[in-house]
Amino acid sequence: MKIKTFTLDAFTDQPFTGNPAAICLLKDELSDALMQRIAQEFNLSETAYLVKNEGYYAIRYFSPIKEIPLCGHATLSAAKVMFSTKQMDEVTFRTASGLDLICYKIGHEIMMKFPLYDTVTVGTPYEMLAALGLEEVVAVRRCDNPAMLLLEIEGVDRLKGLTPDFVALLKSYTGINGVIVTAQSEDEDYDFYSRFFWPWAGGEEDPVTGAAHTILAKYWSDKLGKADMRAYQASARGGYMQLKVTSDTTLEITSNAVIVHTGELLL
């Protein structure tokens, strides 16, 4: 069996930056066990599998550790593959949970319609703060779907300088897939910056995380009083996106992706 594959860098317009993802175009579904092994072989933050259906593509996402319910950068990468290889400027992906994600080609960029998630205030997780090297935070919020914690801190330089103890971080909290650390921008290029750590589900630090911005967009829109925002994820690879809150429950994410490799899996 041969499977057409693509490797892309997402939330960027330059190779070797942004967040890498593998896209596998399937004729028929594979077993969960085989999809997990392929994701481990690619060893990228996510591998996405697409199966064509009437009117949409079924999409599933796997990190090297587990299946992930929603992944922004792999969805963006999948849309880039579709728009680059087929005569289309709109595509719908349906996740394993039945969520429809509609993507549009807009000039040289791609806009994705995603859900928008609210958060609730929770108690300060002091063991987590210690693992992150933080003594204090501005706010602590939690979202149950997707299961993430959000910590706002003061200072973009402080955010960029974080060097977590990932062994301690993993032990510090349960019931989440990752923790977002974010800070308000101090420049005119972006409205806020963030980083995303996820030893619970995928690795140490995710380079650029679309799913995290379904939470960040609501948080910062409420705080800044803005519907349109520019965001930068300040990992070593880095990546950007334009965010537009369109309702209490919907979000538009616009960015780009670059195809860096194509090939075939021989199984």
Secondary structure, 3 states (H helix, E strand, C coil): CEEEEEEEEECCCCCCCCEEEEEEEECCCCCHHHHHHHHHHHCCCEEEEEEEECCEEEEEEECCCCEECCCHHHHHHHHHHHHHHCCCCEEEEECCCCCEEEEEEECCEEEEEEECCCCEECCCCHHHHHHHCCCCCCEEEEEECCEEEEEECCCHHHHHCCCCCHHHHHHHCCCCCEEEEEEECCCCCCCEEEEEECCCCCCCEECCCHHHHHHHHHHHHHHHCCCEEEEEECCCCCEEEEEEECCCCEEEEEECEEEEEEEEEEC
